[in-house]
Each structure stands twice: as C-alpha cells, then as structure tokens.
Amino acid sequence: MGLNRSLAAQFWSYLGNIVNGSLGTSYTTGNTVAHDLLTRLPATAELAVSSTILATIIGVPVGVAAGLREGSVTDWAGRAGAIIGTSIPLYWFGLVLIAVFYGKLHIAPAPTGEVNAFAAEPPGYTHSLMLDSLLSGNWQTFFDALWHLALPAITLGIVASAPILKITRSATLDIAGSDHVRTARAYGLSRWEILKNDILRNAATRVLTALRIVFGFLLGGSIIVERIYGWPGLGLYAWNAVTTTDYDAIQGYILLIGVMYVLLNLAIDLLYAVADPRVRLGAPGDLRRRRPHAAWPGRRVISPPSIEGD
C-alpha cells in the first residue's frame, strides 16, 4: 500500500492504479477488490431496483390521491404513512419482519442470503442469481431467489416510499391548484385527461428527483439491511471491510458508490427531457433562436366557447 511513502506519493500511486483498473487486494477475501465489487454489485442492484419499484408503486398513487383530496381521510392517511415510514429505523423494521414472517408464521425463508443452501447455483453469466437462473432455465432457483428477495425488498421499499409519497403529494397539490388546471376544468375536460396530461406529466420531474434520491440511497445505504438478511451485496461487503479494517476494500466501495451516484444523477437529468418536453438541452442562448412549442405536443386543443350571438 506504500505506507512508507509520503501522502502525496501514496495518493498519486492510488490514482495511477485506478486508471489501470487496480483497486488493490482485499486481505479478508484474498481476491482483488475490483473482482469482489463486480461480483457483488448485481445482488445490490437487484435489491435496489426491486425496492425502488415497490416504493414507487406505493408512494406515487398514494401521493397523487392524497394531493387531489387535501384534508380528506385519504390525505390524512397518506401523511401519517409518510411520517411513519420516515421514522421507522431500518434495522428494527427488518428484525420485526423476520420475527413475524419467519419466526412466527413460518412463511418467509431464512435470512441467509439469496437462495437456500441446497439450491442448484446456475452458471455465472452476469453474477446476478435471478437473471442467471432465468437465462439458464433453472426455474426452481429463480423462484427461490425471488422468495428470498421479498422481505429485504419490502423492508427497504416501505421505508423508501415515504419521501416519494411526500414529494408526489406536494407536487400534486401545487399543480392541481394552478391556473392551467382550473382552465382545463373550465373547458370541460374529463378528470382523467386533466390528471394524465396536466397533473402527472407536470409532476414527473419532481417524482424523478425523488427517485434519484431514493435509488441512490438504496445503492449505497442498504448496508444494515444486507447485514440483517445476509444479502451478499455491496453493503455486506462494506460492513465486513469496515469491521476488519480492510482499507483497500473500503476505498474501492466508496469509489464505486460515488461513480454510480454521479452516473445516476446524469441519467435522471437526461430523463427530465423525456418526462417534460419543455426541457431542452443546450446553451441558454439557443432558447432565443427556437420557435415556441406547445407545452405538450400532440394534445387535443379545445377552443373556448364563442360569446357572440347568432
């Protein structure tokens, strides 16, 4: 590790190794850090993607319903759910789910990783157990892996749905009370058309911002959940590296999470232009040379009723 050299020389050597793809060797596993990270990243990606999907399924509809009915029972229930979801400690919630569904009801698998110890492991095409078992046609392992994924995904998904719910509700409230929505109602447009074209599409950028925060947290912040469920991902790898002071592994983990978070932010920024056609990429001066476009291209335009007599 070059600890006998100056800090500047150590850092310069570390940067050179990064360019060459060398992140050092983990003395706890005996493998290169790059190999460990690449083989464990798919497990964390599976957990993060499934948890984000679950959080979106819960947070967006409840947030829209709460925003459209301000002050109603639905609104109070949504706000209470958001407060509870924000306040729940992940480690406590995970232990409660294990105690109830595995310890008492015996309907959940043991928190010992991605699959049963006796499951046939598929060929490692992508190092993703679910995807590899699906590609190889090993349905028994696929459903076993899906069943093991359920409790960790529920643990993270319910907690992560709280910020999505709050941001969606706030965006829905702001847009539902705007002038163009009142004008659309005055023109006699249906509730579904107003919800789809005016409220949801205008709230899409804020929801994407919430998803960026949630998915970034799930990629780098699921250490405790992976530790509780024995999930062989980046979080458990970072936990073991910290507890054993494996410096190369810790540095590699932090570097990988930082790079992924930067790429995630870039991807979400590009999706803004897809979600909202009014967002344009380019220099600010280009906007003056463009011809104005309709807010939502292709939308049916209804002319206001004539006030002239026959």
C-alpha positions in Angstrom: 0.0 0.0 0.0 3.0 2.3 0.0 2.6 3.3 3.6 6.3 4.0 3.9 6.0 6.8 1.3 4.6 10.4 1.6 0.9 11.0 1.4 1.3 12.8 -1.9 3.2 9.8 -3.3 0.6 7.4 -2.0 -2.3 9.3 -3.5 -0.5 9.6 -6.9 0.1 5.9 -6.9 -3.5 5.2 -6.0 -4.8 7.4 -8.9 -2.5 5.5 -11.3 -3.8 2.2 -10.1 -7.4 3.4 -10.6 -6.6 4.3 -14.2 -5.2 0.8 -14.7 -8.3 -0.8 -13.1 -6.5 -1.9 -10.0 -8.2 -1.1 -6.7 -5.9 -3.3 -4.5 -6.4 -6.7 -2.9 -8.8 -7.5 -0.1 -6.9 -9.4 2.6 -10.2 -10.7 4.0 -11.3 -12.5 0.8 -7.9 -12.8 -0.9 -9.4 -11.5 -4.2 -8.8 -8.2 -6.0 -11.2 -5.5 -4.8 -12.4 -4.9 -8.4 -13.4 -8.6 -8.7 -15.3 -8.5 -5.4 -17.1 -5.4 -6.2 -18.2 -6.6 -9.7 -19.4 -9.9 -8.4 -21.4 -8.3 -5.6 -22.8 -5.4 -7.5 -25.6 -7.4 -9.2 -27.0 -8.5 -5.8 -27.2 -5.0 -4.6 -28.7 -3.8 -7.9 -31.4 -6.5 -7.7 -32.3 -5.3 -4.2 -32.2 -1.6 -5.1 -34.3 -1.9 -8.3 -36.9 -4.1 -6.7 -37.2 -1.8 -3.6 -37.4 1.3 -5.8 -40.2 -0.3 -7.9 -42.1 -1.2 -4.7 -41.6 2.2 -3.3 -42.9 3.8 -6.5 -45.9 1.6 -6.6 -46.8 2.6 -3.1 -45.7 6.2 -3.0 -46.9 7.7 -6.3 -50.5 6.5 -6.3 -51.0 7.3 -2.6 -49.3 10.7 -3.0 -51.5 11.6 -6.0 -54.6 10.5 -4.2 -53.6 12.5 -1.1 -52.8 15.6 -3.2 -56.1 15.5 -5.1 -58.1 15.2 -1.8 -56.5 17.7 0.5 -57.8 17.4 4.0 -59.7 14.2 3.4 -59.2 10.8 5.1 -57.0 9.7 2.2 -54.8 12.8 2.7 -54.5 12.2 6.5 -53.8 8.5 6.0 -51.1 9.3 3.4 -49.4 11.9 5.5 -49.5 9.6 8.5 -48.0 6.8 6.4 -45.2 9.1 5.2 -44.4 10.2 8.8 -44.3 6.6 10.0 -42.2 5.5 7.0 -39.7 8.3 7.6 -39.5 7.5 11.4 -39.1 3.7 11.1 -35.5 2.5 11.8 -34.4 0.1 9.0 -32.7 -2.4 11.4 -35.8 -2.5 13.7 -38.3 -2.9 10.8 -36.2 -5.7 9.2 -35.9 -7.6 12.5 -39.7 -7.3 13.1 -40.4 -8.7 9.6 -38.0 -11.6 10.2 -39.5 -12.3 13.7 -43.1 -12.2 12.3 -42.9 -13.9 8.9 -40.0 -16.2 9.5 -40.1 -16.8 13.3 -43.8 -16.9 14.0 -45.7 -17.5 10.7 -43.0 -19.6 9.0 -44.0 -18.3 5.6 -40.7 -16.5 4.8 -37.3 -18.1 4.1 -34.5 -17.9 6.5 -32.4 -14.6 6.2 -29.3 -16.4 5.0 -28.7 -14.8 1.6 -30.1 -15.0 -1.9 -31.1 -18.7 -2.0 -31.3 -21.8 0.0 -28.0 -23.6 0.8 -29.2 -26.6 -1.2 -30.3 -24.7 -4.3 -28.6 -25.5 -7.6 -26.4 -22.5 -8.5 -26.8 -21.5 -12.2 -23.8 -20.6 -14.4 -22.5 -17.2 -13.6 -23.2 -15.3 -16.8 -24.0 -12.0 -15.2 -23.3 -12.7 -11.5 -27.0 -12.0 -10.9 -28.5 -15.1 -9.4 -32.0 -14.3 -10.5 -31.0 -13.3 -14.0 -28.6 -16.2 -14.4 -31.2 -18.8 -13.3 -33.7 -17.2 -15.7 -31.3 -17.4 -18.6 -30.3 -21.0 -17.8 -34.0 -22.0 -17.3 -33.5 -23.0 -13.7 -36.9 -22.1 -12.5 -36.6 -23.6 -9.1 -33.6 -21.5 -8.2 -35.3 -18.4 -9.8 -38.4 -18.6 -7.6 -36.3 -19.5 -4.6 -34.2 -16.3 -5.2 -37.4 -14.3 -5.8 -38.8 -15.6 -2.5 -35.6 -14.7 -0.6 -35.7 -11.2 -2.2 -39.2 -10.5 -0.9 -38.5 -9.5 2.7 -35.4 -7.3 2.1 -37.2 -5.5 -0.7 -40.3 -5.0 1.4 -38.1 -3.6 4.3 -36.4 -1.1 2.0 -39.4 -0.4 -0.2 -41.8 0.6 2.5 -39.3 2.9 4.2 -38.2 4.4 0.8 -41.8 5.0 -0.2 -42.2 7.8 2.4 -40.1 10.5 0.6 -41.7 9.6 -2.8 -45.2 9.9 -1.2 -44.4 13.3 0.3 -42.8 14.8 -2.8 -45.6 13.4 -5.1 -48.3 14.8 -2.7 -46.7 18.2 -2.6 -46.3 18.3 -6.4 -49.9 17.3 -7.0 -51.2 19.9 -4.6 -49.2 22.7 -6.3 -50.2 21.6 -9.9 -53.9 20.9 -9.1 -54.3 24.4 -7.8 -52.5 26.1 -10.8 -54.2 28.3 -13.4 -53.9 26.0 -16.3 -55.6 23.1 -14.4 -58.5 25.4 -13.5 -58.7 26.4 -17.1 -58.8 22.8 -18.3 -61.6 22.1 -15.9 -63.5 25.2 -17.2 -63.1 23.8 -20.7 -64.9 20.7 -19.6 -62.0 18.2 -19.9 -62.5 14.9 -18.1 -60.8 14.3 -14.7 -58.7 11.5 -16.2 -57.4 13.7 -19.1 -56.6 16.5 -16.6 -54.8 14.0 -14.3 -52.9 12.4 -17.1 -51.9 15.4 -19.2 -51.7 18.3 -16.7 -51.0 16.9 -13.2 -49.0 13.7 -13.7 -46.8 15.0 -16.6 -46.0 18.2 -14.7 -45.2 16.3 -11.6 -43.0 13.8 -13.4 -39.8 15.8 -12.9 -40.3 16.1 -9.2 -41.0 12.4 -8.9 -37.9 11.7 -10.9 -35.9 13.8 -8.4 -37.4 11.8 -5.5 -36.5 8.5 -7.3 -32.9 9.8 -7.8 -32.6 10.4 -4.1 -34.2 7.0 -3.1 -32.3 4.9 -5.6 -29.0 6.5 -4.7 -29.7 5.8 -1.0 -30.6 2.2 -1.7 -27.4 1.6 -3.7 -25.1 2.9 -1.0 -27.2 2.9 2.1 -28.6 -0.6 2.3 -25.7 -1.8 4.5 -27.7 -2.6 7.6 -30.5 -4.4 5.6 -27.9 -6.5 3.8 -26.3 -7.3 7.1 -29.6 -8.4 8.7 -30.7 -10.6 5.8 -27.2 -11.9 5.0 -27.6 -10.5 1.5 -24.3 -10.9 -0.4 -24.1 -7.4 -1.9 -22.0 -4.3 -1.7 -23.5 -3.4 1.7 -22.5 -6.6 3.4 -19.1 -6.4 1.7 -18.6 -2.8 3.1 -19.8 -4.0 6.5 -17.2 -6.8 6.6 -14.5 -4.4 5.3 -15.2 -1.8 8.0 -15.3 -4.4 10.8 -12.0 -5.9 9.7 -10.3 -2.5 8.7 -9.8 -3.7 5.1 -8.7 -0.4 3.7 -8.5 -1.3 0.1 -12.0 -2.8 0.1 -13.4 0.3 1.9 -11.7 2.7 -0.6 -13.0 0.6 -3.6 -16.5 0.5 -2.2 -16.7 4.3 -1.6 -15.2 5.0 -5.1 -17.7 2.7 -6.8 -20.7 4.2 -5.0 -19.5 7.7 -5.8 -19.2 6.9 -9.5 -22.6 5.2 -9.6 -24.2 8.1 -7.9 -22.7 10.6 -10.5 -23.9 8.4 -13.4 -27.4 8.1 -11.7 -27.7 11.9 -11.5 -26.7 12.2 -15.1 -29.3 9.6 -16.2 -32.0 11.3 -14.3 -31.1 14.7 -15.7 -31.4 13.2 -19.2 -34.8 11.7 -18.4 -36.1 15.2 -17.5 -36.2 16.0 -21.2 -38.1 12.8 -21.8 -40.6 13.4 -19.0 -41.1 17.1 -19.8 -40.9 18.1 -23.5 -40.4 21.7 -22.3 -37.0 20.8 -21.0 -34.4 21.4 -23.7 -30.7 20.5 -23.7 -28.3 23.1 -24.9 -26.8 26.6 -24.3 -29.1 29.2 -22.8 -28.7 31.3 -25.9 -30.2 28.6 -28.1 -33.6 29.2 -26.5 -33.9 32.7 -28.1 -33.5 31.2 -31.5 -36.1 28.5 -31.2 -39.7 28.9 -32.2 -42.1 28.4 -29.3 -43.7 24.9 -29.0 -46.9 23.8 -27.3 -46.4 22.7 -23.7 -47.5 19.1 -24.5 -47.1 18.3 -28.2 -50.0 16.2 -29.6 -52.5 17.2 -27.0 -56.0 17.9 -28.2 -56.7 21.7 -28.1 -60.2 22.8 -27.3 -61.2 26.3 -28.3 -63.1 28.4 -25.8 -66.8 28.7 -26.4 -67.9 31.7 -28.5 -69.7 34.5 -26.8 -71.1 36.1 -29.9 -74.8 35.9 -30.6 -76.3 34.1 -33.6 
